[in-house]
Amino acid sequence: MSENILEIRNLNKDFKEGAKIFEVIKNITLSVKKGEFTCILGPSGAGKSILLETIAGFHEPTSGEIIFKGKRVLSPSRERVMMFQQNVLYPWLTVGQNISFALKGQGIGSSDTSTKVINSLQEVGLSDFKDWYVHKLSGGMRQRVSLARSLIVEPDILLMDEPFASLDAQYRKYLQNQLEKIWTKINNTIIFVTHSVNEALLLGDSIYLFSARPASIIKHIDNFKLARPRDVTSESFVQKRKEIEKIMSEEFKKTKDEVLFTN
């Protein structure tokens, strides 16, 4: 059994706005094993993105702690790379230049950088687009460039914040398959945030179900036994989907009610 690469212990995160305190994350405790594909599933606005950003080191916990490779997370690190829902690419740079930008300051020579860029593009199926400017690419292709840029630094953990949410169903399915193949090949650790039950079941070894804000863990689903590649029409898949949908339906309703109340 692999050791835990990440441990979150009694994590709480609040934000202050004037005299008001907004509780976003409430008493979350979980662990992630090395090489594991972990999915965090919950309604929009629950605090899932804030959790990823806190793991990345962008926010300081209000209380509790995040332990990465035996040390407390105190700041961002190339070992914990975050890929956002909206790609953050430089339109004035080519695809290859956007990817190589992630290696700046690491003391890697131009020859090695070029090799790494080519390998990263091969991983995401964009070898022919190295010299294209990113504004000429489709949204799905730009997300593949973002993935290549995240992978080129060889992070121990890749933090993915609903990276396929804005894509159409067919392209989303394609990128899910691509990501699973890449993860199987390079065997790194992924923490993937989604509000899609199907996506969590397709990709995750381990699935944490989050409540509406403030985010807390409702249930942990062990998904290791669902064989890959996963068939969404199989009896075992359908049963798990129904189980999760039943649990999550009330949380989605709470989020809807909160939006209606605050508008």
Backbone as CSV, one residue per row, in Angstrom:
resi,resn,N_x,N_y,N_z,CA_x,CA_y,CA_z,C_x,C_y,C_z
1,MET,0.843,-1.194,0.000,0.000,0.000,0.000,0.880,1.247,0.000
2,SER,0.575,2.198,-0.889,1.350,3.434,-0.987,1.179,4.275,0.272
3,GLU,2.210,5.079,0.552,2.130,5.965,1.706,1.325,7.209,1.346
4,ASN,0.867,7.893,2.376,0.140,9.139,2.147,1.117,10.229,1.712
5,ILE,0.810,10.876,0.590,1.626,12.002,0.138,1.067,13.308,0.686
6,LEU,-0.240,13.289,1.014,-0.891,14.488,1.511,-1.856,14.138,2.627
7,GLU,-1.814,14.918,3.692,-2.759,14.749,4.798,-3.334,16.110,5.172
8,ILE,-4.644,16.179,5.245,-5.338,17.388,5.678,-5.963,17.090,7.032
9,ARG,-5.635,17.894,8.017,-6.049,17.606,9.389,-6.875,18.753,9.960
10,ASN,-8.149,18.476,10.202,-9.052,19.424,10.868,-8.962,20.826,10.254
11,LEU,-9.042,20.892,8.938,-8.847,22.149,8.226,-10.102,23.015,8.257
12,ASN,-9.917,24.263,8.622,-10.972,25.270,8.569,-10.434,26.487,7.835
13,LYS,-11.300,27.095,7.003,-10.896,28.312,6.304,-12.061,29.290,6.282
14,ASP,-11.821,30.471,6.832,-12.809,31.554,6.847,-12.238,32.749,6.088
15,PHE,-13.153,33.583,5.583,-12.765,34.858,4.990,-13.544,35.969,5.675
16,LYS,-12.888,37.092,5.882,-13.555,38.238,6.500,-13.894,39.277,5.451
17,GLU,-15.095,39.803,5.509,-15.539,40.882,4.645,-16.176,41.936,5.543
18,GLY,-15.393,42.946,5.888,-15.861,43.925,6.856,-16.016,43.267,8.216
19,ALA,-17.201,43.385,8.777,-17.476,42.784,10.087,-17.960,41.338,9.960
20,LYS,-18.211,40.909,8.727,-18.757,39.561,8.516,-17.651,38.537,8.334
21,ILE,-17.900,37.322,8.829,-16.992,36.198,8.636,-17.724,35.133,7.825
22,PHE,-17.131,34.740,6.690,-17.715,33.714,5.832,-16.946,32.411,6.028
23,GLU,-17.630,31.430,6.545,-17.029,30.122,6.771,-17.095,29.330,5.463
24,VAL,-15.940,28.969,4.912,-15.888,28.309,3.604,-15.588,26.817,3.734
25,ILE,-14.644,26.474,4.586,-14.253,25.073,4.802,-14.372,24.770,6.283
26,LYS,-15.006,23.656,6.593,-15.273,23.338,7.992,-14.772,21.941,8.359
27,ASN,-13.728,21.912,9.152,-13.241,20.692,9.798,-13.052,19.531,8.821
28,ILE,-12.270,19.769,7.766,-12.010,18.719,6.773,-10.749,17.944,7.154
29,THR,-10.896,16.641,7.186,-9.772,15.731,7.414,-9.813,14.654,6.338
30,LEU,-8.738,14.542,5.586,-8.654,13.498,4.564,-7.190,13.230,4.244
31,SER,-6.945,12.131,3.558,-5.586,11.789,3.152,-5.588,11.298,1.712
32,VAL,-4.468,11.521,1.040,-4.311,11.124,-0.360,-3.027,10.319,-0.476
33,LYS,-3.135,9.138,-1.065,-1.960,8.288,-1.234,-1.201,8.654,-2.506
34,LYS,0.073,8.381,-2.508,0.916,8.646,-3.667,0.398,7.856,-4.865
35,GLY,0.243,8.541,-6.000,-0.221,7.889,-7.212,-1.726,7.737,-7.319
36,GLU,-2.459,8.247,-6.331,-3.909,8.094,-6.300,-4.590,9.206,-7.101
37,PHE,-5.702,8.854,-7.736,-6.546,9.839,-8.415,-7.735,10.096,-7.499
38,THR,-7.707,11.241,-6.831,-8.754,11.600,-5.868,-9.676,12.640,-6.475
39,CYS,-10.977,12.415,-6.373,-11.960,13.387,-6.847,-12.695,14.000,-5.662
40,ILE,-12.924,15.289,-5.751,-13.724,16.007,-4.764,-14.992,16.466,-5.465
41,LEU,-16.104,15.948,-5.017,-17.391,16.180,-5.673,-18.303,16.972,-4.755
42,GLY,-18.865,18.049,-5.284,-19.768,18.844,-4.477,-20.433,19.916,-5.302
43,PRO,-21.448,20.567,-4.766,-22.163,21.612,-5.506,-21.291,22.830,-5.763
44,SER,-21.669,23.616,-6.767,-20.940,24.851,-7.074,-21.006,25.801,-5.877
45,GLY,-19.886,26.476,-5.625,-19.841,27.439,-4.532,-19.664,26.827,-3.166
46,ALA,-19.353,25.530,-3.117,-19.247,24.854,-1.822,-17.923,25.126,-1.116
47,GLY,-16.901,25.523,-1.860,-15.583,25.734,-1.262,-14.527,24.785,-1.783
48,LYS,-14.858,24.023,-2.827,-13.919,23.045,-3.385,-12.676,23.728,-3.948
49,SER,-12.890,24.823,-4.680,-11.756,25.537,-5.276,-10.855,26.132,-4.196
50,ILE,-11.463,26.665,-3.130,-10.674,27.231,-2.033,-9.833,26.141,-1.374
51,LEU,-10.382,24.940,-1.282,-9.600,23.836,-0.719,-8.371,23.572,-1.582
52,LEU,-8.548,23.487,-2.902,-7.403,23.247,-3.790,-6.378,24.367,-3.663
53,GLU,-6.863,25.606,-3.628,-5.948,26.747,-3.529,-5.190,26.744,-2.204
54,THR,-5.824,26.228,-1.159,-5.154,26.140,0.147,-4.114,25.030,0.123
55,ILE,-4.439,23.912,-0.541,-3.455,22.834,-0.713,-2.260,23.342,-1.517
56,ALA,-2.554,24.172,-2.533,-1.480,24.728,-3.364,-0.599,25.706,-2.598
57,GLY,-1.114,26.239,-1.482,-0.343,27.184,-0.680,-0.703,28.632,-0.940
58,PHE,-1.823,28.880,-1.670,-2.242,30.247,-1.976,-2.969,30.904,-0.797
59,HIS,-3.544,30.095,0.083,-4.241,30.607,1.264,-3.664,29.949,2.514
60,GLU,-3.687,30.670,3.598,-3.276,30.113,4.889,-4.525,29.606,5.615
61,PRO,-4.500,28.384,6.146,-5.661,27.879,6.884,-6.007,28.781,8.068
62,THR,-7.291,28.905,8.357,-7.709,29.604,9.570,-7.317,28.780,10.787
63,SER,-7.510,27.467,10.664,-7.023,26.520,11.676,-6.845,25.160,11.016
64,GLY,-6.172,24.261,11.714,-5.842,22.971,11.117,-4.570,23.069,10.293
65,GLU,-4.227,21.994,9.594,-2.986,22.000,8.830,-3.059,21.063,7.633
66,ILE,-2.182,21.352,6.661,-2.019,20.511,5.478,-0.580,20.013,5.483
67,ILE,-0.427,18.712,5.466,0.898,18.090,5.503,1.184,17.447,4.151
68,PHE,2.243,17.906,3.501,2.646,17.383,2.198,4.032,16.768,2.311
69,LYS,4.129,15.472,2.024,5.402,14.744,2.122,6.055,14.953,3.493
70,GLY,5.219,14.937,4.526,5.709,15.010,5.901,5.963,16.405,6.423
71,LYS,5.754,17.446,5.585,6.010,18.816,6.020,4.760,19.671,5.844
72,ARG,4.601,20.612,6.741,3.433,21.488,6.702,3.518,22.438,5.500
73,VAL,2.403,22.594,4.780,2.338,23.510,3.638,2.262,24.940,4.151
74,LEU,3.233,25.750,3.746,3.297,27.143,4.178,3.302,28.120,3.013
75,SER,3.572,27.623,1.802,3.668,28.500,0.634,3.521,27.659,-0.636
76,PRO,3.326,28.324,-1.793,3.233,27.587,-3.061,4.534,26.862,-3.390
77,SER,4.427,25.840,-4.226,5.585,25.040,-4.607,5.337,24.403,-5.973
78,ARG,6.402,24.225,-6.746,6.286,23.536,-8.028,5.922,22.065,-7.850
79,GLU,6.044,21.570,-6.636,5.662,20.176,-6.368,4.146,20.004,-6.298
80,ARG,3.440,21.132,-6.121,1.963,21.129,-6.068,1.471,22.156,-7.070
81,VAL,1.152,21.691,-8.267,0.786,22.588,-9.363,-0.724,22.575,-9.558
82,MET,-1.288,23.769,-9.768,-2.735,23.891,-9.932,-3.089,24.234,-11.369
83,MET,-4.087,23.515,-11.895,-4.642,23.786,-13.217,-6.065,24.289,-13.025
84,PHE,-6.336,25.501,-13.518,-7.607,26.159,-13.260,-8.659,25.811,-14.317
85,GLN,-9.921,26.132,-13.985,-11.028,25.887,-14.907,-10.842,26.693,-16.192
86,GLN,-10.464,27.948,-16.054,-10.175,28.787,-17.208,-8.669,28.807,-17.416
87,ASN,-8.238,28.490,-18.646,-6.801,28.431,-18.899,-6.168,29.801,-18.667
88,VAL,-4.973,29.785,-18.132,-4.229,31.024,-17.859,-2.987,30.987,-18.751
89,LEU,-3.203,31.311,-20.013,-2.137,31.275,-21.003,-1.844,32.683,-21.510
90,TYR,-0.657,32.867,-22.060,-0.245,34.171,-22.576,-0.507,34.227,-24.078
91,PRO,-1.463,35.036,-24.532,-1.852,35.032,-25.947,-0.761,35.526,-26.882
92,TRP,0.227,36.270,-26.362,1.303,36.782,-27.211,2.441,35.772,-27.384
93,LEU,2.319,34.607,-26.714,3.327,33.558,-26.847,2.773,32.373,-27.636
94,THR,3.665,31.622,-28.246,3.247,30.399,-28.937,2.943,29.308,-27.920
95,VAL,2.391,28.216,-28.417,2.098,27.070,-27.553,3.373,26.597,-26.852
96,GLY,4.444,26.414,-27.631,5.700,25.950,-27.050,6.262,26.922,-26.025
97,GLN,6.154,28.221,-26.307,6.663,29.236,-25.375,5.837,29.288,-24.093
98,ASN,4.527,29.098,-24.200,3.675,29.039,-23.014,4.069,27.872,-22.110
99,ILE,4.367,26.748,-22.721,4.710,25.564,-21.934,6.092,25.725,-21.301
100,SER,7.053,26.206,-22.075,8.419,26.346,-21.553,8.509,27.415,-20.473
101,PHE,7.551,28.353,-20.453,7.545,29.413,-19.447,7.514,28.833,-18.038
102,ALA,6.872,27.672,-17.881,6.769,27.030,-16.560,8.132,26.598,-16.018
103,LEU,9.133,26.485,-16.916,10.460,26.013,-16.496,11.424,27.151,-16.202
104,LYS,10.979,28.396,-16.395,11.874,29.529,-16.164,12.342,29.562,-14.708
105,GLY,13.612,29.855,-14.538,14.167,29.952,-13.197,14.587,28.632,-12.588
106,GLN,14.485,27.553,-13.361,14.864,26.234,-12.834,16.266,25.806,-13.254
107,GLY,16.949,26.656,-14.023,18.316,26.337,-14.428,18.402,25.219,-15.444
108,ILE,17.359,25.052,-16.255,17.341,24.002,-17.277,17.787,24.606,-18.605
109,GLY,18.746,23.960,-19.276,19.274,24.465,-20.535,18.240,24.451,-21.641
110,SER,18.504,25.228,-22.703,17.549,25.364,-23.802,17.288,24.041,-24.508
111,SER,18.308,23.212,-24.648,18.154,21.918,-25.311,17.233,21.003,-24.507
112,ASP,17.468,20.936,-23.187,16.627,20.102,-22.327,15.204,20.647,-22.263
113,THR,15.080,21.984,-22.241,13.757,22.600,-22.229,12.983,22.231,-23.483
114,SER,13.646,22.315,-24.633,13.000,21.970,-25.903,12.533,20.524,-25.914
115,THR,13.361,19.631,-25.385,12.993,18.207,-25.323,11.781,18.009,-24.427
116,LYS,11.776,18.691,-23.281,10.653,18.571,-22.350,9.361,19.100,-22.971
117,VAL,9.452,20.205,-23.686,8.272,20.778,-24.344,7.713,19.804,-25.368
118,ILE,8.581,19.224,-26.187,8.149,18.264,-27.203,7.475,17.054,-26.554
119,ASN,8.072,16.558,-25.470,7.492,15.401,-24.772,6.127,15.737,-24.170
120,SER,6.015,16.934,-23.599,4.746,17.348,-23.001,3.655,17.479,-24.057
121,LEU,4.015,18.030,-25.213,3.042,18.169,-26.302,2.613,16.809,-26.833
122,GLN,3.527,15.869,-26.881,3.177,14.514,-27.313,2.180,13.880,-26.347
123,GLU,2.373,14.137,-25.057,1.482,13.571,-24.047,0.037,14.011,-24.257
124,VAL,-0.157,15.254,-24.691,-1.519,15.787,-24.840,-1.987,15.819,-26.291
125,GLY,-1.181,15.258,-27.194,-1.589,15.144,-28.591,-1.572,16.448,-29.364
126,LEU,-0.619,17.341,-29.053,-0.552,18.642,-29.733,0.821,18.896,-30.365
127,SER,1.491,17.856,-30.768,2.843,17.994,-31.310,2.910,18.922,-32.520
128,ASP,1.849,18.949,-33.326,1.857,19.746,-34.553,1.550,21.231,-34.315
129,PHE,1.295,21.602,-33.053,0.851,22.961,-32.777,1.859,23.758,-31.927
130,LYS,3.078,23.275,-31.866,4.098,23.897,-31.022,4.302,25.381,-31.343
131,ASP,4.258,25.759,-32.610,4.561,27.128,-33.020,3.316,27.973,-33.281
132,TRP,2.161,27.453,-32.925,0.925,28.218,-33.061,0.772,29.169,-31.881
133,TYR,0.121,30.307,-32.131,-0.250,31.188,-31.032,-1.546,30.675,-30.416
134,VAL,-1.633,30.736,-29.090,-2.733,30.059,-28.401,-4.107,30.644,-28.730
135,HIS,-4.154,31.939,-29.154,-5.460,32.523,-29.461,-6.083,31.896,-30.709
136,LYS,-5.300,31.137,-31.478,-5.824,30.467,-32.672,-6.393,29.077,-32.354
137,LEU,-6.254,28.647,-31.115,-6.694,27.306,-30.736,-8.106,27.325,-30.162
138,SER,-8.769,26.183,-30.232,-10.088,26.040,-29.614,-9.945,26.002,-28.093
139,GLY,-11.067,26.139,-27.386,-11.028,26.102,-25.927,-10.481,24.796,-25.394
140,GLY,-10.876,23.703,-26.011,-10.381,22.395,-25.575,-8.896,22.233,-25.806
141,MET,-8.404,22.742,-26.930,-6.968,22.660,-27.213,-6.176,23.520,-26.236
142,ARG,-6.730,24.685,-25.878,-6.038,25.539,-24.903,-5.947,24.850,-23.544
143,GLN,-6.977,24.090,-23.181,-6.911,23.349,-21.922,-5.847,22.262,-21.995
144,ARG,-5.650,21.686,-23.165,-4.588,20.684,-23.324,-3.207,21.329,-23.202
145,VAL,-3.083,22.560,-23.692,-1.827,23.300,-23.506,-1.600,23.566,-22.019
146,SER,-2.661,23.953,-21.315,-2.548,24.180,-19.864,-2.128,22.906,-19.145
147,LEU,-2.670,21.775,-19.580,-2.302,20.496,-18.973,-0.831,20.184,-19.239
148,ALA,-0.386,20.411,-20.480,1.022,20.164,-20.820,1.940,21.042,-19.987
149,ARG,1.548,22.304,-19.791,2.366,23.225,-18.993,2.413,22.786,-17.530
150,SER,1.313,22.236,-17.040,1.286,21.737,-15.660,2.165,20.501,-15.510
151,LEU,2.167,19.649,-16.517,2.902,18.381,-16.437,4.404,18.554,-16.632
152,ILE,4.815,19.610,-17.344,6.228,19.738,-17.712,7.122,19.916,-16.486
153,VAL,6.575,20.464,-15.398,7.389,20.649,-14.192,7.418,19.387,-13.327
154,GLU,6.723,18.347,-13.789,6.697,17.043,-13.112,6.304,17.181,-11.642
155,PRO,5.121,17.739,-11.379,4.695,17.933,-9.982,4.384,16.609,-9.298
156,ASP,4.562,16.572,-7.999,4.163,15.394,-7.233,2.644,15.291,-7.168
157,ILE,1.977,16.454,-7.084,0.516,16.499,-7.078,0.049,17.519,-8.103
158,LEU,-0.893,17.090,-8.952,-1.544,17.995,-9.886,-2.945,18.286,-9.350
159,LEU,-3.207,19.557,-9.084,-4.483,20.006,-8.533,-5.319,20.566,-9.680
160,MET,-6.455,19.929,-9.977,-7.245,20.274,-11.161,-8.625,20.765,-10.729
161,ASP,-8.879,22.042,-11.028,-10.123,22.685,-10.594,-11.132,22.732,-11.745
162,GLU,-11.955,21.699,-11.855,-12.984,21.596,-12.894,-12.444,22.005,-14.267
163,PRO,-11.350,21.391,-14.727,-10.680,21.861,-15.944,-11.481,21.642,-17.221
164,PHE,-12.480,20.745,-17.199,-13.228,20.445,-18.412,-14.667,20.964,-18.361
165,ALA,-15.003,21.721,-17.338,-16.395,22.107,-17.095,-16.982,22.953,-18.215
166,SER,-16.168,23.774,-18.880,-16.688,24.696,-19.890,-16.718,24.094,-21.292
167,LEU,-16.326,22.828,-21.419,-16.236,22.203,-22.736,-17.510,21.435,-23.075
168,ASP,-17.739,21.228,-24.374,-18.910,20.449,-24.769,-18.717,18.984,-24.386
169,ALA,-19.812,18.230,-24.382,-19.812,16.867,-23.835,-18.811,15.951,-24.523
170,GLN,-18.708,16.018,-25.850,-17.816,15.117,-26.578,-16.351,15.435,-26.293
171,TYR,-16.006,16.725,-26.286,-14.614,17.095,-26.016,-14.256,16.796,-24.566
172,ARG,-15.212,16.981,-23.691,-14.987,16.677,-22.283,-14.676,15.193,-22.108
173,LYS,-15.444,14.343,-22.793,-15.211,12.902,-22.720,-13.834,12.545,-23.268
174,TYR,-13.453,13.194,-24.369,-12.148,12.946,-24.969,-11.022,13.297,-23.991
175,LEU,-11.128,14.468,-23.358,-10.071,14.896,-22.442,-10.045,14.065,-21.164
176,GLN,-11.196,13.583,-20.726,-11.217,12.657,-19.590,-10.413,11.406,-19.915
177,ASN,-10.619,10.877,-21.113,-9.869,9.685,-21.538,-8.385,9.978,-21.658
178,GLN,-8.040,11.136,-22.236,-6.645,11.527,-22.378,-5.968,11.661,-21.013
179,LEU,-6.659,12.317,-20.097,-6.096,12.513,-18.760,-5.871,11.175,-18.066
180,GLU,-6.822,10.270,-18.184,-6.673,8.963,-17.551,-5.470,8.204,-18.121
181,LYS,-5.269,8.287,-19.434,-4.122,7.621,-20.063,-2.809,8.228,-19.580
182,ILE,-2.757,9.563,-19.513,-1.530,10.241,-19.056,-1.239,9.880,-17.604
183,TRP,-2.269,9.915,-16.763,-2.100,9.597,-15.336,-1.622,8.156,-15.163
184,THR,-2.193,7.234,-15.925,-1.781,5.826,-15.846,-0.318,5.660,-16.239
185,LYS,0.109,6.442,-17.231,1.477,6.332,-17.741,2.497,6.937,-16.789
186,ILE,2.227,8.158,-16.288,3.246,8.841,-15.479,3.095,8.583,-13.982
187,ASN,1.925,8.080,-13.577,1.710,7.640,-12.197,1.949,8.743,-11.166
188,ASN,1.467,9.952,-11.483,1.551,10.999,-10.467,0.230,11.054,-9.688
189,THR,0.157,11.932,-8.724,-1.029,12.056,-7.879,-1.889,13.208,-8.394
190,ILE,-3.189,12.969,-8.500,-4.097,14.001,-8.983,-5.228,14.198,-7.976
191,ILE,-5.514,15.465,-7.678,-6.719,15.814,-6.925,-7.581,16.652,-7.860
192,PHE,-8.765,16.147,-8.163,-9.596,16.667,-9.240,-10.937,17.107,-8.675
193,VAL,-11.235,18.394,-8.802,-12.504,18.936,-8.320,-13.535,18.915,-9.440
194,THR,-14.750,18.491,-9.125,-15.825,18.448,-10.106,-17.174,18.551,-9.400
195,HIS,-18.209,18.948,-10.159,-19.558,18.830,-9.630,-20.358,17.823,-10.456
196,SER,-19.639,17.043,-11.305,-20.261,16.012,-12.135,-20.059,14.632,-11.496
197,VAL,-21.159,13.964,-11.173,-21.083,12.624,-10.578,-20.429,11.656,-11.556
198,ASN,-20.820,11.716,-12.826,-20.241,10.826,-13.833,-18.732,11.012,-13.944
199,GLU,-18.271,12.260,-13.958,-16.839,12.541,-14.096,-16.062,11.987,-12.902
200,ALA,-16.599,12.169,-11.708,-15.940,11.651,-10.505,-15.825,10.134,-10.555
201,LEU,-16.892,9.455,-10.984,-16.883,7.992,-11.048,-15.985,7.477,-12.164
202,LEU,-15.923,8.210,-13.278,-15.070,7.802,-14.386,-13.589,7.885,-14.033
203,LEU,-13.206,8.917,-13.274,-11.789,9.195,-13.063,-11.265,8.792,-11.686
204,GLY,-12.082,8.892,-10.662,-11.564,8.792,-9.299,-11.350,7.387,-8.770
205,ASP,-10.226,7.196,-8.079,-10.031,6.010,-7.238,-10.768,6.208,-5.925
206,SER,-10.680,7.437,-5.452,-11.225,7.822,-4.164,-12.048,9.082,-4.379
207,ILE,-13.289,9.109,-3.860,-14.177,10.244,-4.081,-14.668,10.766,-2.736
208,TYR,-14.463,12.059,-2.517,-14.972,12.696,-1.300,-16.185,13.546,-1.669
209,LEU,-17.299,13.283,-1.020,-18.512,14.034,-1.252,-18.562,15.207,-0.272
210,PHE,-18.671,16.416,-0.813,-18.663,17.623,-0.001,-20.071,18.192,0.140
211,SER,-20.314,18.783,1.284,-21.583,19.454,1.546,-21.595,20.814,0.870
212,ALA,-22.770,21.445,0.892,-22.855,22.850,0.507,-22.046,23.672,1.513
213,ARG,-21.705,24.907,1.135,-20.875,25.748,1.993,-21.522,25.972,3.368
214,PRO,-20.684,25.884,4.439,-19.250,25.602,4.453,-18.978,24.127,4.156
215,ALA,-17.961,23.905,3.312,-17.664,22.558,2.841,-17.192,21.658,3.976
216,SER,-17.863,20.543,4.109,-17.408,19.489,5.009,-17.629,18.161,4.287
217,ILE,-16.979,17.121,4.736,-17.080,15.826,4.063,-18.328,15.093,4.525
218,ILE,-19.190,14.747,3.561,-20.388,13.975,3.866,-20.066,12.494,3.885
219,LYS,-19.298,12.078,2.871,-18.984,10.654,2.755,-17.748,10.466,1.892
220,HIS,-17.018,9.390,2.158,-15.881,8.997,1.328,-16.262,7.726,0.569
221,ILE,-16.122,7.765,-0.757,-16.443,6.612,-1.606,-15.143,5.971,-2.083
222,ASP,-14.945,4.705,-1.759,-13.797,3.938,-2.260,-14.180,3.385,-3.632
223,ASN,-13.514,3.896,-4.674,-13.882,3.541,-6.048,-12.824,2.674,-6.729
224,PHE,-11.880,2.140,-5.957,-10.782,1.365,-6.526,-11.271,0.110,-7.255
225,LYS,-12.342,-0.492,-6.759,-12.793,-1.779,-7.299,-13.518,-1.655,-8.637
226,LEU,-13.882,-0.441,-9.024,-14.543,-0.247,-10.311,-13.463,-0.257,-11.395
227,ALA,-13.432,-1.340,-12.172,-12.340,-1.581,-13.115,-12.253,-0.509,-14.197
228,ARG,-11.033,-0.204,-14.609,-10.779,0.739,-15.698,-10.506,-0.019,-16.991
229,PRO,-10.844,0.554,-18.167,-11.633,1.775,-18.351,-13.085,1.528,-17.940
230,ARG,-13.725,2.555,-17.416,-15.032,2.383,-16.812,-16.171,2.569,-17.818
231,ASP,-17.148,1.698,-17.675,-18.305,1.685,-18.559,-19.478,2.331,-17.836
232,VAL,-19.932,3.488,-18.328,-21.005,4.221,-17.658,-22.336,3.481,-17.690
233,THR,-22.426,2.456,-18.558,-23.680,1.690,-18.651,-23.661,0.421,-17.801
234,SER,-22.513,0.112,-17.193,-22.423,-1.123,-16.397,-23.282,-1.011,-15.142
235,GLU,-23.711,-2.160,-14.635,-24.588,-2.184,-13.461,-23.902,-1.569,-12.247
236,SER,-22.621,-1.889,-12.060,-21.904,-1.380,-10.888,-21.751,0.139,-10.957
237,PHE,-21.491,0.666,-12.165,-21.347,2.114,-12.339,-22.675,2.813,-12.055
238,VAL,-23.747,2.283,-12.627,-25.069,2.888,-12.464,-25.502,2.874,-11.001
239,GLN,-25.210,1.778,-10.302,-25.574,1.681,-8.884,-24.841,2.732,-8.056
240,LYS,-23.540,2.891,-8.326,-22.764,3.891,-7.582,-23.234,5.306,-7.900
241,ARG,-23.575,5.528,-9.169,-24.062,6.857,-9.542,-25.356,7.200,-8.808
242,LYS,-26.254,6.233,-8.727,-27.521,6.453,-8.031,-27.291,6.698,-6.548
243,GLU,-26.352,5.949,-5.968,-26.027,6.122,-4.553,-25.527,7.529,-4.277
244,ILE,-24.605,8.003,-5.132,-24.030,9.329,-4.920,-25.053,10.424,-5.205
245,GLU,-25.821,10.258,-6.268,-26.825,11.271,-6.610,-27.850,11.440,-5.489
246,LYS,-28.205,10.350,-4.853,-29.157,10.413,-3.742,-28.571,11.218,-2.581
247,ILE,-27.290,10.989,-2.293,-26.628,11.698,-1.193,-26.480,13.186,-1.513
248,MET,-26.121,13.474,-2.783,-25.775,14.843,-3.143,-26.976,15.721,-3.461
249,SER,-28.124,15.121,-3.751,-29.273,15.904,-4.198,-29.659,16.989,-3.183
250,GLU,-29.618,16.668,-1.890,-29.977,17.639,-0.857,-28.961,18.769,-0.778
251,GLU,-27.682,18.460,-1.036,-26.654,19.493,-0.977,-26.798,20.466,-2.142
252,PHE,-27.116,19.943,-3.329,-27.342,20.811,-4.479,-28.555,21.708,-4.229
253,LYS,-29.574,21.154,-3.574,-30.771,21.927,-3.271,-30.441,23.064,-2.307
254,LYS,-29.608,22.796,-1.314,-29.211,23.832,-0.353,-28.512,24.992,-1.051
255,THR,-27.660,24.656,-2.020,-26.952,25.697,-2.756,-27.924,26.542,-3.559
256,LYS,-28.880,25.900,-4.208,-29.890,26.614,-4.987,-30.712,27.534,-4.088
257,ASP,-31.122,27.009,-2.951,-31.921,27.801,-2.017,-31.141,29.004,-1.501
258,GLU,-29.820,28.811,-1.271,-28.991,29.908,-0.766,-28.874,31.010,-1.807
259,VAL,-28.722,30.626,-3.083,-28.620,31.627,-4.167,-29.926,32.404,-4.265
260,LEU,-31.064,31.708,-4.200,-32.350,32.382,-4.284,-32.571,33.329,-3.106
261,PHE,-32.105,32.914,-1.947,-32.272,33.719,-0.756,-31.444,34.987,-0.783
262,THR,-30.227,34.871,-1.334,-29.316,36.002,-1.300,-29.540,36.975,-2.457
263,ASN,-30.260,36.558,-3.484,-30.474,37.441,-4.659,-31.513,38.533,-4.371
